[in-house]
Amino acid sequence: MQRRQFIVQGSASLSMLAVPALSQAQVRPTEGRQYLKLSTPLPGAAADGEVLEFFSYTCPHCHAFEPSLHQWLARKPAKVQFRRVPMVINPIARVTQKVYYALEAMGQLEALHSSVFKAVQADLTKFQTLDSAQAELVKLGVDGARFKQTAESFGVQSKCQQATSLGQAVTSHGVPTVVVNGRWVTSPSIAQGYPEALAAIDHLLTLPRA
């Protein structure tokens, strides 16, 4: 049985995102244009607001979106929870998903997230296996033996399964995709630009939860 994988859509339009139209960024986000409503809400959204980014270290569009998202994180409402959900979009992403959750379990994710992103994008072949990924992470100062043990642990395996299950509801939108309060979905591809996607996130956080 072939596993369902994320398919990055709108790659042609994404190539133009580096120069978004200011007129588009100033338009009030509207459903069906800058964002969509999920047919089935995701479970467990935080009471004070939650933003989930479905991404992959192997996705160049996710990497390109990262600086804009980082700027938004610096100004997001304090009560709003933000969480990344690494997806399996290709065989290498199955390894980098484990890398993400292993570093999270080790308490090193925030410090190394950007460096890992850059390393994966620089050479995907160095993350084809857990052993090769381990070698690259050691270069970033990670304890290799501890990483390997953590990446192969039941806890990380469970996190990977949960992420894949959660992502099934937004599979058709590809990555990067952002889900707000478990009900609304937007992305640079849907909104047609990075600032447009961030404006959509801000707007969606103001909508009624019911």
Residue pairs with C-beta under 8 A, 6 or more apart in sequence:
3 88
4 168
4 171
5 88
5 89
5 90
6 54
6 56
6 87
6 88
6 89
6 167
6 171
6 174
6 175
7 89
7 172
7 174
8 14
8 59
8 61
8 89
8 174
8 175
8 189
9 172
9 173
9 174
9 189
10 174
10 189
11 61
13 189
13 192
14 61
14 64
14 188
14 189
17 64
17 188
17 192
17 193
17 194
18 64
20 192
20 193
20 194
20 195
20 196
21 193
24 192
24 193
24 196
25 193
25 195
25 196
25 199
27 34
28 203
29 35
29 186
29 191
29 196
29 199
29 200
29 203
29 204
31 37
33 191
34 186
34 190
34 191
34 192
34 196
34 197
34 199
34 200
34 203
35 180
35 184
35 185
35 186
35 190
35 191
35 200
35 203
35 204
36 173
36 184
36 185
36 186
36 190
37 183
37 184
37 185
38 169
38 170
38 179
38 182
38 183
38 184
38 185
40 169
41 182
41 183
42 52
42 166
42 169
42 179
42 182
42 183
43 182
44 182
45 181
45 182
45 183
45 209
46 80
46 81
48 79
48 80
48 81
49 77
49 79
49 80
49 81
49 180
49 181
49 205
50 80
50 81
50 82
50 83
50 180
50 181
50 182
51 76
51 80
51 81
51 82
51 83
51 178
51 179
51 180
51 201
51 205
52 82
52 83
52 84
52 85
52 166
52 178
52 179
52 180
53 69
53 82
53 83
53 84
53 85
53 176
53 177
53 178
54 85
54 87
54 167
54 170
54 175
54 176
54 177
54 178
54 179
55 62
55 65
55 84
55 85
55 86
55 87
55 175
55 176
56 62
56 86
56 87
56 88
56 89
56 90
56 93
56 96
56 97
56 175
57 63
57 86
57 93
57 96
57 99
57 100
57 116
57 117
57 120
57 121
57 127
58 89
58 90
58 92
58 93
58 96
58 120
58 124
58 127
59 89
59 93
59 175
59 176
60 121
61 175
61 176
61 188
61 189
62 117
62 175
62 176
63 117
63 118
63 121
65 176
65 188
65 194
65 197
66 114
66 117
68 194
68 195
68 197
68 198
69 176
69 198
71 198
72 198
72 201
73 82
76 82
77 205
80 205
84 100
85 163
85 166
85 167
86 93
86 96
86 97
86 100
86 101
86 163
87 93
87 97
87 163
87 164
87 167
87 175
88 94
88 97
88 164
89 175
91 128
92 120
92 124
92 127
92 128
95 127
95 128
95 129
95 130
95 133
96 116
96 120
96 127
96 133
97 160
97 163
98 130
98 133
98 151
98 156
98 160
99 116
99 127
99 133
99 137
99 151
100 109
100 116
101 151
101 155
101 156
101 159
101 160
101 163
102 147
102 150
102 151
102 153
102 156
103 109
103 112
103 113
103 116
103 137
103 142
103 147
104 159
105 150
105 153
105 155
105 156
105 159
106 142
106 143
106 146
106 147
106 150
108 142
112 137
112 140
112 142
115 140
116 137
116 140
119 126
119 127
119 136
119 140
120 126
120 127
125 132
126 132
126 133
126 135
126 136
127 133
127 136
130 148
130 151
130 152
131 148
134 144
134 147
134 148
134 151
135 144
137 144
137 147
138 144
138 147
150 156
170 177
170 179
170 185
173 185
173 187
173 189
173 190
174 187
174 189
176 187
176 188
177 185
177 186
177 187
177 190
178 185
178 186
178 187
178 197
178 201
179 185
180 186
180 201
180 204
180 205
181 204
181 205
181 207
181 209
183 209
184 204
184 207
186 197
186 200
186 201
186 204
187 197
188 194
188 196
188 197
190 197
190 200
191 197
191 199
191 200
